[in-house]
Structures are given as C-alpha cells and as structure tokens.
C-alpha cells in the first residue's frame, strides 16, 4: 500500500476540521495535520513538509494570505509549488486575481460539507 500524502488543513471550525482529518485518514485519502489558526499553521509549516494544503483565508472582513505567501516564497519546509486549495466565505474578481498570482486554482466556498473537503484532498493528492 502506498504511503499517504501529507496534507495540512487550516480551518478554525473544530468539529469540521477533526471530522475531515479523521475521515481522510480512515479512507486512506491523506494523512491530515490539523491547525485551528494561522499562528499554529505557521509553526507547523516551518517544521514539517506537506504534499498539499487546504487553508482557510477568511479574516474578519478581509482575507489573510500569510500562509499562502509563506509557502509560495519558500519560507516553509514544503516545496514552494505544492498544490493549495483555499477555503473562503466569498469570492470576487479581486480575490481571484490575488489567488492566481499565488498559483492557487482551487477555491472551496463556505458553507460546504465535509465531503467537499475530502474531494479537495483527493484532487490535491493527484488522485
């Protein structure tokens, strides 16, 4: 059996985060490391390499690109071009442009079901 891809899930909603991580592991989709906040995710990204990530970018009335920029600028233990999907409450042309600049092509809009995130992990893992 092939080794599971290492994935990071950054999502503040605890029940959803834990459900998705446990389900992804049990289904053999990915080994998911969970982070509830940007500061925690920053520490994890500095210490451990990932094959892909699902990152919530909602920050009050705006968006937080800190983690995306950290990875893309090579300031993490992961390759700068790992596949990343973002989780966001809304999307407009300005956000799309900012994400394209960072090489992000997959956006999951909230609210979503756990199955949507599992499908995103499958896509990020290349399966």
Rosetta blueprint (number, residue, H / E / L):
1 X L
2 X L
3 X L
4 X L
5 X L
6 X E
7 X E
8 X E
9 X E
10 X E
11 X L
12 X L
13 X L
14 X H
15 X H
16 X H
17 X H
18 X H
19 X H
20 X H
21 X H
22 X H
23 X H
24 X H
25 X H
26 X H
27 X L
28 X L
29 X L
30 X L
31 X E
32 X E
33 X E
34 X E
35 X E
36 X L
37 X L
38 X H
39 X H
40 X H
41 X H
42 X H
43 X H
44 X H
45 X H
46 X H
47 X H
48 X L
49 X L
50 X L
51 X L
52 X E
53 X E
54 X E
55 X E
56 X E
57 X L
58 X E
59 X E
60 X L
61 X L
62 X E
63 X E
64 X L
65 X L
66 X H
67 X H
68 X H
69 X H
70 X H
71 X H
72 X H
73 X L
74 X L
75 X L
76 X L
77 X L
78 X L
79 X L
80 X L
81 X L
82 X L
83 X E
84 X E
85 X E
86 X E
87 X E
88 X E
89 X L
90 X L
91 X L
92 X L
93 X H
94 X H
95 X H
96 X H
97 X H
98 X H
99 X H
100 X H
101 X H
102 X L
103 X L
104 X L
105 X L
106 X E
107 X E
108 X E
109 X E
110 X L
111 X L
112 X L
113 X L
114 X H
115 X H
116 X H
117 X H
118 X H
119 X H
120 X H
121 X H
122 X H
123 X H
124 X H
125 X L
126 X L
127 X L
